[in-house]
Amino acid sequence: MLATLKDGCWKPGIKFLDPACGTGNFLVPVIEKKIEAGLSVKEAIKTTYGVDIMEDNVIECRHRINKLTNYAHTDLVDEQITHGNFLNNE
């Protein structure tokens, strides 16, 4: 799916949101691609958002992102990847 996106998607400041992020099967490669495109780890995380209704999925997604980024910005990952139901604003 990421291969279908244009190169401009990886510029600084471009944001990604996955409203049903699960365990990070989309977000982890997004962050990888951002870093490969030259963004710092912090900028890559700062412009990537995820929400999931299942708390265990959120925990796993955060873990996978933290592992990818060598646990460089765990507090930021916790802010960007959240537990909730965005449809019900919970």
PDB file of N, CA, C and O in Angstrom:
ATOM      1  N   MET A   1       0.826  -1.191   0.000  1.00  0.00           N
ATOM      2  CA  MET A   1       0.000   0.000   0.000  1.00  0.00           C
ATOM      3  C   MET A   1       0.874   1.260   0.000  1.00  0.00           C
ATOM      4  O   MET A   1       0.575   2.228  -0.700  1.00  0.00           O
ATOM      5  N   LEU A   2       1.951   1.242   0.785  1.00  0.00           N
ATOM      6  CA  LEU A   2       2.818   2.409   0.837  1.00  0.00           C
ATOM      7  C   LEU A   2       3.498   2.679  -0.497  1.00  0.00           C
ATOM      8  O   LEU A   2       3.813   3.828  -0.809  1.00  0.00           O
ATOM      9  N   ALA A   3       3.725   1.648  -1.275  1.00  0.00           N
ATOM     10  CA  ALA A   3       4.376   1.805  -2.580  1.00  0.00           C
ATOM     11  C   ALA A   3       3.526   2.624  -3.541  1.00  0.00           C
ATOM     12  O   ALA A   3       4.047   3.171  -4.513  1.00  0.00           O
ATOM     13  N   THR A   4       2.244   2.714  -3.288  1.00  0.00           N
ATOM     14  CA  THR A   4       1.366   3.487  -4.172  1.00  0.00           C
ATOM     15  C   THR A   4       1.388   4.984  -3.862  1.00  0.00           C
ATOM     16  O   THR A   4       0.858   5.783  -4.633  1.00  0.00           O
ATOM     17  N   LEU A   5       1.993   5.365  -2.749  1.00  0.00           N
ATOM     18  CA  LEU A   5       2.046   6.778  -2.365  1.00  0.00           C
ATOM     19  C   LEU A   5       3.176   7.492  -3.094  1.00  0.00           C
ATOM     20  O   LEU A   5       4.221   6.903  -3.370  1.00  0.00           O
ATOM     21  N   LYS A   6       2.958   8.742  -3.395  1.00  0.00           N
ATOM     22  CA  LYS A   6       3.954   9.552  -4.099  1.00  0.00           C
ATOM     23  C   LYS A   6       5.096   9.918  -3.157  1.00  0.00           C
ATOM     24  O   LYS A   6       4.933   9.934  -1.937  1.00  0.00           O
ATOM     25  N   ASP A   7       6.245  10.210  -3.740  1.00  0.00           N
ATOM     26  CA  ASP A   7       7.427  10.562  -2.952  1.00  0.00           C
ATOM     27  C   ASP A   7       7.205  11.756  -2.041  1.00  0.00           C
ATOM     28  O   ASP A   7       7.824  11.844  -0.981  1.00  0.00           O
ATOM     29  N   GLY A   8       6.340  12.671  -2.428  1.00  0.00           N
ATOM     30  CA  GLY A   8       6.065  13.852  -1.619  1.00  0.00           C
ATOM     31  C   GLY A   8       5.467  13.544  -0.255  1.00  0.00           C
ATOM     32  O   GLY A   8       5.481  14.390   0.640  1.00  0.00           O
ATOM     33  N   CYS A   9       4.951  12.356  -0.100  1.00  0.00           N
ATOM     34  CA  CYS A   9       4.351  11.957   1.185  1.00  0.00           C
ATOM     35  C   CYS A   9       5.379  11.847   2.307  1.00  0.00           C
ATOM     36  O   CYS A   9       5.017  11.816   3.484  1.00  0.00           O
ATOM     37  N   TRP A  10       6.639  11.790   1.950  1.00  0.00           N
ATOM     38  CA  TRP A  10       7.683  11.558   2.956  1.00  0.00           C
ATOM     39  C   TRP A  10       8.430  12.832   3.320  1.00  0.00           C
ATOM     40  O   TRP A  10       9.454  12.779   4.001  1.00  0.00           O
ATOM     41  N   LYS A  11       7.920  13.984   2.866  1.00  0.00           N
ATOM     42  CA  LYS A  11       8.540  15.266   3.193  1.00  0.00           C
ATOM     43  C   LYS A  11       8.291  15.610   4.664  1.00  0.00           C
ATOM     44  O   LYS A  11       7.328  15.129   5.261  1.00  0.00           O
ATOM     45  N   PRO A  12       9.157  16.440   5.243  1.00  0.00           N
ATOM     46  CA  PRO A  12       8.915  16.885   6.623  1.00  0.00           C
ATOM     47  C   PRO A  12       7.558  17.581   6.734  1.00  0.00           C
ATOM     48  O   PRO A  12       7.156  18.327   5.841  1.00  0.00           O
ATOM     49  N   GLY A  13       6.872  17.331   7.826  1.00  0.00           N
ATOM     50  CA  GLY A  13       5.595  17.986   8.090  1.00  0.00           C
ATOM     51  C   GLY A  13       4.374  17.247   7.582  1.00  0.00           C
ATOM     52  O   GLY A  13       3.258  17.551   8.003  1.00  0.00           O
ATOM     53  N   ILE A  14       4.554  16.280   6.681  1.00  0.00           N
ATOM     54  CA  ILE A  14       3.414  15.498   6.191  1.00  0.00           C
ATOM     55  C   ILE A  14       3.005  14.524   7.290  1.00  0.00           C
ATOM     56  O   ILE A  14       3.834  13.778   7.812  1.00  0.00           O
ATOM     57  N   LYS A  15       1.728  14.537   7.633  1.00  0.00           N
ATOM     58  CA  LYS A  15       1.229  13.720   8.745  1.00  0.00           C
ATOM     59  C   LYS A  15       0.489  12.485   8.250  1.00  0.00           C
ATOM     60  O   LYS A  15      -0.151  12.497   7.198  1.00  0.00           O
ATOM     61  N   PHE A  16       0.595  11.429   9.032  1.00  0.00           N
ATOM     62  CA  PHE A  16      -0.130  10.193   8.775  1.00  0.00           C
ATOM     63  C   PHE A  16      -0.976   9.870   9.998  1.00  0.00           C
ATOM     64  O   PHE A  16      -0.514   9.992  11.133  1.00  0.00           O
ATOM     65  N   LEU A  17      -2.202   9.463   9.762  1.00  0.00           N
ATOM     66  CA  LEU A  17      -3.099   9.033  10.833  1.00  0.00           C
ATOM     67  C   LEU A  17      -3.689   7.691  10.449  1.00  0.00           C
ATOM     68  O   LEU A  17      -4.225   7.523   9.354  1.00  0.00           O
ATOM     69  N   ASP A  18      -3.585   6.746  11.352  1.00  0.00           N
ATOM     70  CA  ASP A  18      -4.251   5.460  11.186  1.00  0.00           C
ATOM     71  C   ASP A  18      -5.300   5.372  12.295  1.00  0.00           C
ATOM     72  O   ASP A  18      -4.944   5.160  13.454  1.00  0.00           O
ATOM     73  N   PRO A  19      -6.592   5.532  11.962  1.00  0.00           N
ATOM     74  CA  PRO A  19      -7.643   5.554  12.979  1.00  0.00           C
ATOM     75  C   PRO A  19      -7.974   4.177  13.554  1.00  0.00           C
ATOM     76  O   PRO A  19      -8.765   4.069  14.490  1.00  0.00           O
ATOM     77  N   ALA A  20      -7.383   3.149  13.006  1.00  0.00           N
ATOM     78  CA  ALA A  20      -7.546   1.780  13.531  1.00  0.00           C
ATOM     79  C   ALA A  20      -6.182   1.102  13.409  1.00  0.00           C
ATOM     80  O   ALA A  20      -6.010   0.159  12.636  1.00  0.00           O
ATOM     81  N   CYS A  21      -5.212   1.600  14.187  1.00  0.00           N
ATOM     82  CA  CYS A  21      -3.810   1.237  13.981  1.00  0.00           C
ATOM     83  C   CYS A  21      -3.452  -0.191  14.350  1.00  0.00           C
ATOM     84  O   CYS A  21      -2.408  -0.691  13.932  1.00  0.00           O
ATOM     85  N   GLY A  22      -4.291  -0.852  15.119  1.00  0.00           N
ATOM     86  CA  GLY A  22      -3.973  -2.233  15.493  1.00  0.00           C
ATOM     87  C   GLY A  22      -2.603  -2.306  16.131  1.00  0.00           C
ATOM     88  O   GLY A  22      -2.267  -1.489  16.989  1.00  0.00           O
ATOM     89  N   THR A  23      -1.805  -3.288  15.714  1.00  0.00           N
ATOM     90  CA  THR A  23      -0.484  -3.482  16.295  1.00  0.00           C
ATOM     91  C   THR A  23       0.612  -2.749  15.521  1.00  0.00           C
ATOM     92  O   THR A  23       1.798  -2.943  15.790  1.00  0.00           O
ATOM     93  N   GLY A  24       0.224  -1.921  14.576  1.00  0.00           N
ATOM     94  CA  GLY A  24       1.201  -1.103  13.869  1.00  0.00           C
ATOM     95  C   GLY A  24       1.636  -1.626  12.518  1.00  0.00           C
ATOM     96  O   GLY A  24       2.671  -1.209  11.998  1.00  0.00           O
ATOM     97  N   ASN A  25       0.862  -2.534  11.939  1.00  0.00           N
ATOM     98  CA  ASN A  25       1.258  -3.103  10.649  1.00  0.00           C
ATOM     99  C   ASN A  25       1.369  -2.055   9.537  1.00  0.00           C
ATOM    100  O   ASN A  25       2.063  -2.289   8.548  1.00  0.00           O
ATOM    101  N   PHE A  26       0.715  -0.932   9.678  1.00  0.00           N
ATOM    102  CA  PHE A  26       0.842   0.176   8.732  1.00  0.00           C
ATOM    103  C   PHE A  26       1.795   1.240   9.275  1.00  0.00           C
ATOM    104  O   PHE A  26       2.644   1.742   8.539  1.00  0.00           O
ATOM    105  N   LEU A  27       1.666   1.581  10.530  1.00  0.00           N
ATOM    106  CA  LEU A  27       2.439   2.694  11.083  1.00  0.00           C
ATOM    107  C   LEU A  27       3.935   2.416  11.200  1.00  0.00           C
ATOM    108  O   LEU A  27       4.746   3.318  10.989  1.00  0.00           O
ATOM    109  N   VAL A  28       4.305   1.204  11.526  1.00  0.00           N
ATOM    110  CA  VAL A  28       5.738   0.886  11.626  1.00  0.00           C
ATOM    111  C   VAL A  28       6.431   1.097  10.275  1.00  0.00           C
ATOM    112  O   VAL A  28       7.468   1.759  10.235  1.00  0.00           O
ATOM    113  N   PRO A  29       5.904   0.562   9.170  1.00  0.00           N
ATOM    114  CA  PRO A  29       6.537   0.844   7.878  1.00  0.00           C
ATOM    115  C   PRO A  29       6.480   2.319   7.480  1.00  0.00           C
ATOM    116  O   PRO A  29       7.376   2.796   6.783  1.00  0.00           O
ATOM    117  N   VAL A  30       5.454   3.046   7.902  1.00  0.00           N
ATOM    118  CA  VAL A  30       5.386   4.480   7.626  1.00  0.00           C
ATOM    119  C   VAL A  30       6.576   5.180   8.286  1.00  0.00           C
ATOM    120  O   VAL A  30       7.261   5.979   7.648  1.00  0.00           O
ATOM    121  N   ILE A  31       6.814   4.885   9.537  1.00  0.00           N
ATOM    122  CA  ILE A  31       7.929   5.505  10.249  1.00  0.00           C
ATOM    123  C   ILE A  31       9.262   5.081   9.627  1.00  0.00           C
ATOM    124  O   ILE A  31      10.162   5.906   9.475  1.00  0.00           O
ATOM    125  N   GLU A  32       9.391   3.819   9.273  1.00  0.00           N
ATOM    126  CA  GLU A  32      10.608   3.357   8.592  1.00  0.00           C
ATOM    127  C   GLU A  32      10.852   4.158   7.321  1.00  0.00           C
ATOM    128  O   GLU A  32      11.966   4.620   7.071  1.00  0.00           O
ATOM    129  N   LYS A  33       9.815   4.318   6.530  1.00  0.00           N
ATOM    130  CA  LYS A  33       9.929   5.025   5.255  1.00  0.00           C
ATOM    131  C   LYS A  33      10.286   6.504   5.478  1.00  0.00           C
ATOM    132  O   LYS A  33      11.085   7.067   4.730  1.00  0.00           O
ATOM    133  N   LYS A  34       9.703   7.121   6.490  1.00  0.00           N
ATOM    134  CA  LYS A  34      10.027   8.508   6.806  1.00  0.00           C
ATOM    135  C   LYS A  34      11.501   8.663   7.172  1.00  0.00           C
ATOM    136  O   LYS A  34      12.165   9.600   6.730  1.00  0.00           O
ATOM    137  N   ILE A  35      12.004   7.735   7.982  1.00  0.00           N
ATOM    138  CA  ILE A  35      13.415   7.779   8.386  1.00  0.00           C
ATOM    139  C   ILE A  35      14.309   7.552   7.171  1.00  0.00           C
ATOM    140  O   ILE A  35      15.315   8.241   7.002  1.00  0.00           O
ATOM    141  N   GLU A  36      13.948   6.590   6.327  1.00  0.00           N
ATOM    142  CA  GLU A  36      14.712   6.341   5.101  1.00  0.00           C
ATOM    143  C   GLU A  36      14.731   7.563   4.191  1.00  0.00           C
ATOM    144  O   GLU A  36      15.695   7.779   3.457  1.00  0.00           O
ATOM    145  N   ALA A  37      13.665   8.363   4.239  1.00  0.00           N
ATOM    146  CA  ALA A  37      13.574   9.566   3.405  1.00  0.00           C
ATOM    147  C   ALA A  37      14.362  10.739   3.985  1.00  0.00           C
ATOM    148  O   ALA A  37      14.431  11.806   3.374  1.00  0.00           O
ATOM    149  N   GLY A  38      14.952  10.542   5.159  1.00  0.00           N
ATOM    150  CA  GLY A  38      15.804  11.579   5.734  1.00  0.00           C
ATOM    151  C   GLY A  38      15.252  12.311   6.930  1.00  0.00           C
ATOM    152  O   GLY A  38      15.928  13.185   7.472  1.00  0.00           O
ATOM    153  N   LEU A  39      14.048  11.988   7.364  1.00  0.00           N
ATOM    154  CA  LEU A  39      13.514  12.623   8.559  1.00  0.00           C
ATOM    155  C   LEU A  39      14.222  12.068   9.787  1.00  0.00           C
ATOM    156  O   LEU A  39      14.643  10.912   9.807  1.00  0.00           O
ATOM    157  N   SER A  40      14.347  12.898  10.798  1.00  0.00           N
ATOM    158  CA  SER A  40      14.892  12.409  12.062  1.00  0.00           C
ATOM    159  C   SER A  40      13.878  11.456  12.685  1.00  0.00           C
ATOM    160  O   SER A  40      12.700  11.467  12.328  1.00  0.00           O
ATOM    161  N   VAL A  41      14.337  10.648  13.601  1.00  0.00           N
ATOM    162  CA  VAL A  41      13.434   9.723  14.306  1.00  0.00           C
ATOM    163  C   VAL A  41      12.330  10.513  15.000  1.00  0.00           C
ATOM    164  O   VAL A  41      11.160  10.132  14.951  1.00  0.00           O
ATOM    165  N   LYS A  42      12.703  11.603  15.640  1.00  0.00           N
ATOM    166  CA  LYS A  42      11.715  12.413  16.355  1.00  0.00           C
ATOM    167  C   LYS A  42      10.672  12.985  15.399  1.00  0.00           C
ATOM    168  O   LYS A  42       9.477  12.936  15.690  1.00  0.00           O
ATOM    169  N   GLU A  43      11.109  13.529  14.262  1.00  0.00           N
ATOM    170  CA  GLU A  43      10.161  14.094  13.284  1.00  0.00           C
ATOM    171  C   GLU A  43       9.270  13.004  12.711  1.00  0.00           C
ATOM    172  O   GLU A  43       8.080  13.233  12.491  1.00  0.00           O
ATOM    173  N   ALA A  44       9.822  11.828  12.468  1.00  0.00           N
ATOM    174  CA  ALA A  44       9.033  10.718  11.929  1.00  0.00           C
ATOM    175  C   ALA A  44       7.923  10.317  12.898  1.00  0.00           C
ATOM    176  O   ALA A  44       6.792  10.064  12.485  1.00  0.00           O
ATOM    177  N   ILE A  45       8.250  10.260  14.177  1.00  0.00           N
ATOM    178  CA  ILE A  45       7.246   9.902  15.189  1.00  0.00           C
ATOM    179  C   ILE A  45       6.251  11.042  15.374  1.00  0.00           C
ATOM    180  O   ILE A  45       5.045  10.817  15.475  1.00  0.00           O
ATOM    181  N   LYS A  46       6.766  12.257  15.417  1.00  0.00           N
ATOM    182  CA  LYS A  46       5.939  13.443  15.699  1.00  0.00           C
ATOM    183  C   LYS A  46       4.846  13.659  14.652  1.00  0.00           C
ATOM    184  O   LYS A  46       3.833  14.296  14.944  1.00  0.00           O
ATOM    185  N   THR A  47       5.034  13.145  13.453  1.00  0.00           N
ATOM    186  CA  THR A  47       4.066  13.346  12.375  1.00  0.00           C
ATOM    187  C   THR A  47       3.298  12.071  12.039  1.00  0.00           C
ATOM    188  O   THR A  47       2.732  11.942  10.953  1.00  0.00           O
ATOM    189  N   THR A  48       3.287  11.135  12.982  1.00  0.00           N
ATOM    190  CA  THR A  48       2.588   9.872  12.787  1.00  0.00           C
ATOM    191  C   THR A  48       1.664   9.645  13.974  1.00  0.00           C
ATOM    192  O   THR A  48       2.087   9.706  15.128  1.00  0.00           O
ATOM    193  N   TYR A  49       0.396   9.383  13.673  1.00  0.00           N
ATOM    194  CA  TYR A  49      -0.611   9.223  14.714  1.00  0.00           C
ATOM    195  C   TYR A  49      -1.344   7.900  14.537  1.00  0.00           C
ATOM    196  O   TYR A  49      -1.574   7.442  13.417  1.00  0.00           O
ATOM    197  N   GLY A  50      -1.704   7.301  15.657  1.00  0.00           N
ATOM    198  CA  GLY A  50      -2.494   6.081  15.607  1.00  0.00           C
ATOM    199  C   GLY A  50      -3.466   6.027  16.764  1.00  0.00           C
ATOM    200  O   GLY A  50      -3.170   6.491  17.866  1.00  0.00           O
ATOM    201  N   VAL A  51      -4.630   5.455  16.503  1.00  0.00           N
ATOM    202  CA  VAL A  51      -5.669   5.268  17.520  1.00  0.00           C
ATOM    203  C   VAL A  51      -6.193   3.853  17.345  1.00  0.00           C
ATOM    204  O   VAL A  51      -6.339   3.375  16.219  1.00  0.00           O
ATOM    205  N   ASP A  52      -6.472   3.188  18.442  1.00  0.00           N
ATOM    206  CA  ASP A  52      -7.122   1.885  18.357  1.00  0.00           C
ATOM    207  C   ASP A  52      -8.016   1.693  19.570  1.00  0.00           C
ATOM    208  O   ASP A  52      -7.725   2.178  20.663  1.00  0.00           O
ATOM    209  N   ILE A  53      -9.093   0.987  19.357  1.00  0.00           N
ATOM    210  CA  ILE A  53     -10.071   0.736  20.414  1.00  0.00           C
ATOM    211  C   ILE A  53      -9.606  -0.354  21.384  1.00  0.00           C
ATOM    212  O   ILE A  53     -10.080  -0.443  22.517  1.00  0.00           O
ATOM    213  N   MET A  54      -8.670  -1.178  20.912  1.00  0.00           N
ATOM    214  CA  MET A  54      -8.153  -2.283  21.733  1.00  0.00           C
ATOM    215  C   MET A  54      -6.854  -1.861  22.410  1.00  0.00           C
ATOM    216  O   MET A  54      -5.850  -1.615  21.740  1.00  0.00           O
ATOM    217  N   GLU A  55      -6.873  -1.778  23.719  1.00  0.00           N
ATOM    218  CA  GLU A  55      -5.707  -1.301  24.454  1.00  0.00           C
ATOM    219  C   GLU A  55      -4.483  -2.185  24.246  1.00  0.00           C
ATOM    220  O   GLU A  55      -3.364  -1.677  24.173  1.00  0.00           O
ATOM    221  N   ASP A  56      -4.673  -3.495  24.150  1.00  0.00           N
ATOM    222  CA  ASP A  56      -3.520  -4.374  23.949  1.00  0.00           C
ATOM    223  C   ASP A  56      -2.873  -4.135  22.580  1.00  0.00           C
ATOM    224  O   ASP A  56      -1.659  -4.283  22.439  1.00  0.00           O
ATOM    225  N   ASN A  57      -3.664  -3.769  21.584  1.00  0.00           N
ATOM    226  CA  ASN A  57      -3.107  -3.423  20.278  1.00  0.00           C
ATOM    227  C   ASN A  57      -2.258  -2.155  20.370  1.00  0.00           C
ATOM    228  O   ASN A  57      -1.181  -2.082  19.777  1.00  0.00           O
ATOM    229  N   VAL A  58      -2.736  -1.174  21.102  1.00  0.00           N
ATOM    230  CA  VAL A  58      -1.997   0.080  21.285  1.00  0.00           C
ATOM    231  C   VAL A  58      -0.654  -0.192  21.960  1.00  0.00           C
ATOM    232  O   VAL A  58       0.374   0.348  21.553  1.00  0.00           O
ATOM    233  N   ILE A  59      -0.671  -1.018  22.976  1.00  0.00           N
ATOM    234  CA  ILE A  59       0.562  -1.363  23.687  1.00  0.00           C
ATOM    235  C   ILE A  59       1.551  -2.032  22.740  1.00  0.00           C
ATOM    236  O   ILE A  59       2.736  -1.697  22.746  1.00  0.00           O
ATOM    237  N   GLU A  60       1.079  -2.970  21.930  1.00  0.00           N
ATOM    238  CA  GLU A  60       1.943  -3.662  20.975  1.00  0.00           C
ATOM    239  C   GLU A  60       2.454  -2.708  19.899  1.00  0.00           C
ATOM    240  O   GLU A  60       3.625  -2.779  19.525  1.00  0.00           O
ATOM    241  N   CYS A  61       1.607  -1.822  19.399  1.00  0.00           N
ATOM    242  CA  CYS A  61       2.018  -0.846  18.394  1.00  0.00           C
ATOM    243  C   CYS A  61       3.105   0.066  18.954  1.00  0.00           C
ATOM    244  O   CYS A  61       4.115   0.309  18.294  1.00  0.00           O
ATOM    245  N   ARG A  62       2.901   0.565  20.153  1.00  0.00           N
ATOM    246  CA  ARG A  62       3.917   1.409  20.787  1.00  0.00           C
ATOM    247  C   ARG A  62       5.234   0.657  20.937  1.00  0.00           C
ATOM    248  O   ARG A  62       6.306   1.196  20.662  1.00  0.00           O
ATOM    249  N   HIS A  63       5.141  -0.592  21.376  1.00  0.00           N
ATOM    250  CA  HIS A  63       6.343  -1.406  21.553  1.00  0.00           C
ATOM    251  C   HIS A  63       7.099  -1.562  20.232  1.00  0.00           C
ATOM    252  O   HIS A  63       8.322  -1.426  20.194  1.00  0.00           O
ATOM    253  N   ARG A  64       6.380  -1.844  19.164  1.00  0.00           N
ATOM    254  CA  ARG A  64       7.022  -2.030  17.864  1.00  0.00           C
ATOM    255  C   ARG A  64       7.688  -0.751  17.375  1.00  0.00           C
ATOM    256  O   ARG A  64       8.786  -0.798  16.821  1.00  0.00           O
ATOM    257  N   ILE A  65       7.042   0.381  17.574  1.00  0.00           N
ATOM    258  CA  ILE A  65       7.639   1.660  17.168  1.00  0.00           C
ATOM    259  C   ILE A  65       8.852   1.966  18.031  1.00  0.00           C
ATOM    260  O   ILE A  65       9.892   2.385  17.522  1.00  0.00           O
ATOM    261  N   ASN A  66       8.725   1.760  19.325  1.00  0.00           N
ATOM    262  CA  ASN A  66       9.859   2.003  20.223  1.00  0.00           C
ATOM    263  C   ASN A  66      11.048   1.111  19.878  1.00  0.00           C
ATOM    264  O   ASN A  66      12.192   1.565  19.889  1.00  0.00           O
ATOM    265  N   LYS A  67      10.781  -0.138  19.577  1.00  0.00           N
ATOM    266  CA  LYS A  67      11.859  -1.058  19.206  1.00  0.00           C
ATOM    267  C   LYS A  67      12.534  -0.584  17.917  1.00  0.00           C
ATOM    268  O   LYS A  67      13.761  -0.587  17.822  1.00  0.00           O
ATOM    269  N   LEU A  68      11.736  -0.178  16.926  1.00  0.00           N
ATOM    270  CA  LEU A  68      12.258   0.326  15.658  1.00  0.00           C
ATOM    271  C   LEU A  68      13.168   1.528  15.878  1.00  0.00           C
ATOM    272  O   LEU A  68      14.203   1.652  15.224  1.00  0.00           O
ATOM    273  N   THR A  69      12.790   2.401  16.783  1.00  0.00           N
ATOM    274  CA  THR A  69      13.513   3.649  16.996  1.00  0.00           C
ATOM    275  C   THR A  69      14.472   3.582  18.188  1.00  0.00           C
ATOM    276  O   THR A  69      14.907   4.613  18.702  1.00  0.00           O
ATOM    277  N   ASN A  70      14.793   2.378  18.616  1.00  0.00           N
ATOM    278  CA  ASN A  70      15.725   2.172  19.735  1.00  0.00           C
ATOM    279  C   ASN A  70      15.301   2.916  21.004  1.00  0.00           C
ATOM    280  O   ASN A  70      16.137   3.409  21.761  1.00  0.00           O
ATOM    281  N   TYR A  71      14.002   2.984  21.215  1.00  0.00           N
ATOM    282  CA  TYR A  71      13.437   3.583  22.427  1.00  0.00           C
ATOM    283  C   TYR A  71      13.891   5.027  22.638  1.00  0.00           C
ATOM    284  O   TYR A  71      14.054   5.481  23.770  1.00  0.00           O
ATOM    285  N   ALA A  72      14.095   5.750  21.514  1.00  0.00           N
ATOM    286  CA  ALA A  72      14.623   7.116  21.572  1.00  0.00           C
ATOM    287  C   ALA A  72      13.616   8.130  22.118  1.00  0.00           C
ATOM    288  O   ALA A  72      14.012   9.099  22.765  1.00  0.00           O
ATOM    289  N   HIS A  73      12.332   7.926  21.868  1.00  0.00           N
ATOM    290  CA  HIS A  73      11.321   8.930  22.239  1.00  0.00           C
ATOM    291  C   HIS A  73      10.055   8.234  22.750  1.00  0.00           C
ATOM    292  O   HIS A  73       8.979   8.416  22.180  1.00  0.00           O
ATOM    293  N   THR A  74      10.172   7.457  23.795  1.00  0.00           N
ATOM    294  CA  THR A  74       9.038   6.665  24.277  1.00  0.00           C
ATOM    295  C   THR A  74       7.862   7.540  24.723  1.00  0.00           C
ATOM    296  O   THR A  74       6.708   7.180  24.493  1.00  0.00           O
ATOM    297  N   ASP A  75       8.140   8.673  25.350  1.00  0.00           N
ATOM    298  CA  ASP A  75       7.047   9.563  25.784  1.00  0.00           C
ATOM    299  C   ASP A  75       6.273  10.096  24.583  1.00  0.00           C
ATOM    300  O   ASP A  75       5.045  10.181  24.624  1.00  0.00           O
ATOM    301  N   LEU A  76       6.974  10.449  23.532  1.00  0.00           N
ATOM    302  CA  LEU A  76       6.337  10.952  22.317  1.00  0.00           C
ATOM    303  C   LEU A  76       5.510   9.855  21.652  1.00  0.00           C
ATOM    304  O   LEU A  76       4.405  10.112  21.175  1.00  0.00           O
ATOM    305  N   VAL A  77       6.033   8.650  21.620  1.00  0.00           N
ATOM    306  CA  VAL A  77       5.282   7.519  21.050  1.00  0.00           C
ATOM    307  C   VAL A  77       3.989   7.322  21.833  1.00  0.00           C
ATOM    308  O   VAL A  77       2.935   7.094  21.241  1.00  0.00           O
ATOM    309  N   ASP A  78       4.062   7.407  23.153  1.00  0.00           N
ATOM    310  CA  ASP A  78       2.859   7.256  23.988  1.00  0.00           C
ATOM    311  C   ASP A  78       1.818   8.329  23.669  1.00  0.00           C
ATOM    312  O   ASP A  78       0.618   8.059  23.727  1.00  0.00           O
ATOM    313  N   GLU A  79       2.257   9.530  23.337  1.00  0.00           N
ATOM    314  CA  GLU A  79       1.328  10.607  22.983  1.00  0.00           C
ATOM    315  C   GLU A  79       0.708  10.389  21.602  1.00  0.00           C
ATOM    316  O   GLU A  79      -0.477  10.656  21.397  1.00  0.00           O
ATOM    317  N   GLN A  80       1.500   9.911  20.675  1.00  0.00           N
ATOM    318  CA  GLN A  80       1.066   9.793  19.285  1.00  0.00           C
ATOM    319  C   GLN A  80       0.193   8.570  19.019  1.00  0.00           C
ATOM    320  O   GLN A  80      -0.650   8.591  18.122  1.00  0.00           O
ATOM    321  N   ILE A  81       0.389   7.512  19.788  1.00  0.00           N
ATOM    322  CA  ILE A  81      -0.357   6.272  19.603  1.00  0.00           C
ATOM    323  C   ILE A  81      -1.264   6.118  20.824  1.00  0.00           C
ATOM    324  O   ILE A  81      -0.792   5.862  21.932  1.00  0.00           O
ATOM    325  N   THR A  82      -2.569   6.279  20.608  1.00  0.00           N
ATOM    326  CA  THR A  82      -3.477   6.354  21.747  1.00  0.00           C
ATOM    327  C   THR A  82      -4.586   5.310  21.696  1.00  0.00           C
ATOM    328  O   THR A  82      -4.958   4.800  20.639  1.00  0.00           O
ATOM    329  N   HIS A  83      -5.083   5.024  22.864  1.00  0.00           N
ATOM    330  CA  HIS A  83      -6.200   4.104  23.026  1.00  0.00           C
ATOM    331  C   HIS A  83      -7.487   4.918  23.033  1.00  0.00           C
ATOM    332  O   HIS A  83      -7.608   5.893  23.775  1.00  0.00           O
ATOM    333  N   GLY A  84      -8.434   4.518  22.216  1.00  0.00           N
ATOM    334  CA  GLY A  84      -9.712   5.203  22.202  1.00  0.00           C
ATOM    335  C   GLY A  84     -10.524   4.837  20.984  1.00  0.00           C
ATOM    336  O   GLY A  84     -10.071   4.104  20.105  1.00  0.00           O
ATOM    337  N   ASN A  85     -11.720   5.357  20.951  1.00  0.00           N
ATOM    338  CA  ASN A  85     -12.619   5.148  19.827  1.00  0.00           C
ATOM    339  C   ASN A  85     -12.874   6.508  19.187  1.00  0.00           C
ATOM    340  O   ASN A  85     -13.711   7.276  19.663  1.00  0.00           O
ATOM    341  N   PHE A  86     -12.161   6.803  18.121  1.00  0.00           N
ATOM    342  CA  PHE A  86     -12.262   8.132  17.529  1.00  0.00           C
ATOM    343  C   PHE A  86     -13.670   8.434  17.000  1.00  0.00           C
ATOM    344  O   PHE A  86     -14.025   9.602  16.843  1.00  0.00           O
ATOM    345  N   LEU A  87     -14.467   7.413  16.727  1.00  0.00           N
ATOM    346  CA  LEU A  87     -15.833   7.654  16.248  1.00  0.00           C
ATOM    347  C   LEU A  87     -16.755   8.152  17.349  1.00  0.00           C
ATOM    348  O   LEU A  87     -17.697   8.901  17.090  1.00  0.00           O
ATOM    349  N   ASN A  88     -16.475   7.727  18.597  1.00  0.00           N
ATOM    350  CA  ASN A  88     -17.297   8.124  19.723  1.00  0.00           C
ATOM    351  C   ASN A  88     -16.611   9.167  20.599  1.00  0.00           C
ATOM    352  O   ASN A  88     -17.135   9.544  21.647  1.00  0.00           O
ATOM    353  N   ASN A  89     -15.441   9.631  20.172  1.00  0.00           N
ATOM    354  CA  ASN A  89     -14.690  10.645  20.910  1.00  0.00           C
ATOM    355  C   ASN A  89     -14.410  10.212  22.340  1.00  0.00           C
ATOM    356  O   ASN A  89     -14.508  11.012  23.270  1.00  0.00           O
ATOM    357  N   GLU A  90     -14.060   8.933  22.512  1.00  0.00           N
ATOM    358  CA  GLU A  90     -13.729   8.411  23.856  1.00  0.00           C
ATOM    359  C   GLU A  90     -12.237   8.379  24.051  1.00  0.00           C
ATOM    360  O   GLU A  90     -11.762   7.974  25.112  1.00  0.00           O
TER     361      GLU A  90
END
